[in-house]
Amino acid sequence: MRKPYEIVVPLFNDEDNLVNLLDSLIGVGISPSDVLVSMSGPRGHVDELVGKYGFRLIYSARKLTPSVARNLGARQSHGDYIVFLDSDILVTPQWKQALDDITHDHKTRLVGETYEISQSPHWIEKNWFSYIRKRERTYLNGGNIIVAAEMFESLDGFDEALETGEDLDLCTRARKKGVIPEFNEQLVVHHEGNPKSIIQFIKREKWHAKGDLGSVSAFFESPVMLAAALYGLILVFAVLVVVFGAFEWALGSILLLLTLPFLLTVYKLKGTGANLFKSSIIMHFYLLGRGFALAESFLPNGQRR
């Protein structure tokens, strides 16, 4: 029997956040029976959660990428619309009202919205992610998408060859079919999975860089990776001149290390109201994370982490 919509949630080792998502869905009037959790990896205590909440579980012992997990869930959905939420998302009453409006009129094919920062944000979120979302609205975030089932099927789902960037790719392919992804500001969700420390932030950016390292052409087409490579070269040079005592070069290299992230921050966050000093500090760690991914790409597969 067809339903107006069903919600697909990819899950890997994140049951605690899943509980919070389910509670937020219940809080806005959505039954967990309309939720399909596409889980991979260790089962943890998910079976207890199934018994408590009553959502449908699709399980794979092998770790799956978000693309594969979402596609598995979508194939078992009985909804006219498929709603993709990530496990670290919290929905709001505005989101539920927008969902009802969208699935009632059947006019929208592909819609979503960028994430709000978490309900109790870390300083990184306040000085980075809250401003990034004001600028980067060129594609729909994969953890907050509503798509007509027949539209998703015509796109052959998310590209399972992509470990990251699958949401951008989906939007790009939709445009080629003449469907413009829509942004709906009423689809307000909070992203509780944003990094809460510098180490987490670096790891996040290292993981996201994988989408730009799939090929040589992808690397050279990515301004972010080119900037990270330049930053890395300046950093290595600065360390070398200090180690070998070439102090006449040290001041210049340090100034370059400070200037490049600041200029990139001005370019990236201009007009958003961001504190450019605080945000430029975060830019250093942003470039480091991307740079670590680039450096790791030169290692043999067995040595990568």
Backbone hydrogen bonds, N-H to C=O, Kabsch-Sander energy under -0.5 kcal/mol:
donor,donor_aa,acceptor,acceptor_aa,energy
3,K,78,H,-2.4
6,E,81,Y,-1.6
7,I,34,D,-3.0
8,V,83,V,-3.4
9,V,36,L,-2.8
11,L,38,S,-2.4
13,N,40,S,-0.5
18,L,14,D,-1.9
19,V,15,E,-2.2
20,N,16,D,-1.4
21,L,17,N,-2.4
22,L,18,L,-2.9
23,D,19,V,-2.5
24,S,20,N,-2.0
25,L,21,L,-2.3
26,I,22,L,-2.6
27,G,23,D,-2.1
28,V,24,S,-0.8
28,V,25,L,-0.8
29,G,26,I,-1.5
30,I,25,L,-2.7
34,D,31,S,-2.2
35,V,32,P,-2.0
36,L,7,I,-3.6
37,V,35,V,-0.6
37,V,56,R,-3.1
38,S,9,V,-2.5
38,S,36,L,-0.7
39,M,37,V,-0.9
39,M,58,I,-3.1
40,S,11,L,-2.0
41,G,60,S,-1.3
46,V,43,R,-2.2
49,L,45,H,-1.4
50,V,46,V,-2.4
51,G,47,D,-2.0
52,K,48,E,-1.9
53,Y,49,L,-3.2
54,G,49,L,-0.6
54,G,50,V,-2.0
56,R,35,V,-2.5
58,I,37,V,-3.0
60,S,39,M,-1.9
69,A,65,T,-2.6
70,R,66,P,-2.7
71,N,67,S,-2.3
72,L,68,V,-2.4
73,G,69,A,-1.9
74,A,70,R,-2.7
75,R,71,N,-2.1
76,Q,72,L,-0.8
76,Q,73,G,-0.9
77,S,74,A,-1.3
80,D,3,K,-2.8
81,Y,4,P,-1.0
82,I,147,V,-3.1
83,V,6,E,-2.8
83,V,81,Y,-0.5
84,F,82,I,-0.6
84,F,145,I,-3.2
85,L,8,V,-2.0
85,L,83,V,-0.6
86,D,143,G,-1.1
87,S,10,P,-0.7
89,I,86,D,-1.4
90,L,190,H,-2.0
92,T,188,V,-0.8
96,K,92,T,-1.9
97,Q,93,P,-2.3
98,A,94,Q,-2.4
99,L,95,W,-2.6
100,D,96,K,-2.3
101,D,97,Q,-2.1
102,I,98,A,-2.6
103,T,99,L,-2.5
104,H,100,D,-1.1
105,D,101,D,-1.8
106,H,102,I,-1.2
111,V,146,I,-2.6
112,G,182,E,-1.8
113,E,144,N,-1.1
116,E,189,V,-2.9
126,K,122,H,-2.0
127,N,123,W,-2.1
128,W,124,I,-1.0
129,F,124,I,-0.8
130,S,125,E,-2.6
131,Y,128,W,-0.8
132,I,128,W,-2.7
133,R,129,F,-1.9
134,K,131,Y,-0.9
135,R,131,Y,-0.8
135,R,132,I,-1.4
136,E,132,I,-2.9
137,R,135,R,-1.5
144,N,141,N,-1.9
145,I,84,F,-1.8
146,I,111,V,-3.2
147,V,82,I,-2.4
148,A,109,R,-2.6
149,A,80,D,-3.0
152,F,148,A,-2.6
153,E,149,A,-2.3
154,S,150,E,-1.9
155,L,151,M,-1.2
156,D,153,E,-1.5
157,G,152,F,-2.3
160,E,158,F,-0.7
162,L,159,D,-1.6
169,D,165,G,-2.1
170,L,166,E,-2.0
171,C,167,D,-2.1
172,T,168,L,-2.3
173,R,169,D,-2.4
174,A,170,L,-2.0
175,R,171,C,-2.1
176,K,172,T,-1.5
177,K,173,R,-0.9
177,K,174,A,-0.8
178,G,175,R,-1.9
179,V,174,A,-2.5
180,I,178,G,-0.6
182,E,110,L,-2.5
184,N,112,G,-2.2
187,L,184,N,-2.2
188,V,186,Q,-2.2
189,V,187,L,-0.5
190,H,90,L,-2.6
191,H,116,E,-2.6
192,E,88,D,-2.8
192,E,190,H,-0.9
193,G,88,D,-0.6
194,N,191,H,-0.8
201,F,197,S,-2.1
202,I,198,I,-2.6
203,K,199,I,-2.4
204,R,200,Q,-2.3
205,E,201,F,-2.3
206,K,202,I,-2.3
207,W,203,K,-2.1
208,H,204,R,-2.5
209,A,205,E,-1.5
210,K,207,W,-1.4
211,G,208,H,-1.1
212,D,209,A,-1.9
213,L,210,K,-1.4
219,F,215,S,-1.8
220,F,216,V,-2.2
221,E,217,S,-1.4
222,S,219,F,-1.5
226,L,222,S,-2.0
227,A,223,P,-2.4
228,A,224,V,-2.3
229,A,225,M,-2.3
230,L,226,L,-2.1
231,Y,227,A,-2.6
232,G,228,A,-2.4
233,L,229,A,-2.2
234,I,230,L,-2.3
235,L,231,Y,-2.5
236,V,232,G,-2.6
237,F,233,L,-2.4
238,A,234,I,-2.6
239,V,235,L,-2.1
240,L,236,V,-2.3
241,V,237,F,-2.5
242,V,238,A,-1.4
243,V,239,V,-2.5
244,F,240,L,-2.6
245,G,242,V,-1.0
246,A,241,V,-2.1
247,F,245,G,-1.8
249,W,246,A,-1.9
250,A,246,A,-0.5
251,L,247,F,-0.9
253,S,249,W,-2.0
254,I,250,A,-2.4
255,L,251,L,-2.4
256,L,252,G,-2.1
257,L,253,S,-2.2
258,L,254,I,-1.8
259,T,255,L,-2.8
260,L,256,L,-2.6
262,F,258,L,-1.2
263,L,259,T,-2.8
264,L,260,L,-2.4
265,T,261,P,-2.2
266,V,262,F,-2.4
267,Y,263,L,-2.3
268,K,264,L,-2.7
269,L,265,T,-2.9
270,K,266,V,-1.1
272,T,269,L,-1.9
274,A,269,L,-0.6
276,L,274,A,-1.0
279,S,275,N,-2.8
280,S,276,L,-1.9
281,I,277,F,-1.3
282,I,278,K,-1.5
283,M,279,S,-1.8
284,H,280,S,-1.1
284,H,281,I,-0.5
285,F,281,I,-0.9
286,Y,282,I,-2.1
287,L,283,M,-2.6
288,L,284,H,-2.1
289,G,285,F,-2.4
290,R,286,Y,-2.0
291,G,287,L,-2.6
292,F,288,L,-2.8
293,A,289,G,-1.6
294,L,290,R,-1.8
295,A,291,G,-2.7
296,E,292,F,-2.5
297,S,293,A,-1.4
298,F,295,A,-1.3
299,L,296,E,-1.8
303,Q,300,P,-2.1
304,R,300,P,-0.5
304,R,301,N,-1.2
